[in-house]
Amino acid sequence: MRRKTCYFSGRVQGVGFRYTTMNIAQSYDVTGYVRNLPDGRVELVIEGPENECTGLLNSINEHMGDYISEVKTIDSPATGEFQRFSIRH
């Protein structure tokens, strides 16, 4: 199990990014959250099998890639702290 913390930059707020990510995440075996940050980025934290995390990130890029200018990803071991995937406010 892996944890990926991703920071999406670009025009990623006000375009349905969090809700699209939430809908896509329901198709993958991942837990975690997505939220807007005050500096205009979107933070995504996911935990799950490596292939599920990669699949989710690829799908987000397919659907929202036109709005993303940069993604910074930090890999770490999963903590198991999440029960489901959600949008945080």
C-alpha positions in Angstrom: 0.0 0.0 0.0 1.3 3.4 -1.0 0.4 7.0 -0.1 0.7 9.7 -2.7 0.3 13.4 -1.9 -0.1 15.4 -5.1 -0.2 19.2 -5.5 -1.9 20.3 -8.8 -1.1 23.8 -10.1 -2.8 25.6 -13.0 -6.4 26.6 -13.4 -7.5 23.9 -11.0 -10.0 25.8 -8.8 -13.5 26.7 -9.9 -13.5 24.2 -12.8 -15.0 21.2 -11.0 -11.7 19.6 -10.3 -12.5 18.3 -6.8 -15.9 16.8 -7.8 -14.5 15.3 -11.0 -11.7 13.7 -8.9 -14.2 12.4 -6.3 -16.3 10.8 -9.1 -13.2 9.2 -10.7 -11.8 8.0 -7.3 -15.0 6.0 -6.7 -13.9 3.6 -9.5 -10.5 2.9 -7.8 -9.6 1.0 -4.6 -8.2 4.2 -2.9 -9.0 6.2 0.2 -8.0 9.8 1.0 -9.2 13.3 0.1 -9.0 16.2 -2.3 -9.2 19.8 -1.3 -8.5 23.4 -2.5 -5.6 25.2 -1.0 -5.5 28.9 -0.3 -2.7 29.5 -2.8 -4.8 28.3 -5.7 -3.5 24.7 -5.9 -5.4 21.5 -5.3 -4.1 18.9 -2.8 -4.8 15.2 -3.4 -3.9 12.6 -0.8 -4.6 9.0 -1.8 -3.7 5.6 -0.3 -4.1 2.3 -1.9 -2.3 -0.3 -4.1 0.3 1.3 -6.4 -1.6 0.3 -9.6 -4.8 1.8 -8.3 -3.1 5.1 -7.3 -1.4 5.3 -10.7 -4.7 4.5 -12.5 -6.5 7.3 -10.6 -3.8 9.8 -11.4 -3.8 8.9 -15.1 -7.6 9.2 -15.2 -7.5 12.6 -13.5 -4.9 13.7 -16.1 -7.2 12.4 -18.9 -10.2 14.3 -17.7 -8.6 17.5 -16.2 -5.2 17.7 -18.0 -6.2 20.9 -19.8 -6.4 22.7 -16.5 -3.2 21.3 -15.0 0.1 23.0 -15.5 2.2 21.1 -13.0 1.9 18.2 -10.5 4.2 17.7 -7.6 3.9 14.2 -6.1 5.4 12.9 -2.8 5.4 9.1 -2.3 5.4 7.6 1.2 4.1 4.5 3.0 0.4 4.3 3.6 -0.8 5.3 7.1 -4.2 3.6 6.9 -5.8 6.7 8.4 -8.6 7.1 5.9 -11.9 5.1 5.7 -13.0 6.4 2.3 -12.3 9.0 -0.3 -13.8 12.5 0.3 -13.7 16.2 -0.5 -12.4 18.3 2.3 -13.4 21.9 2.7 
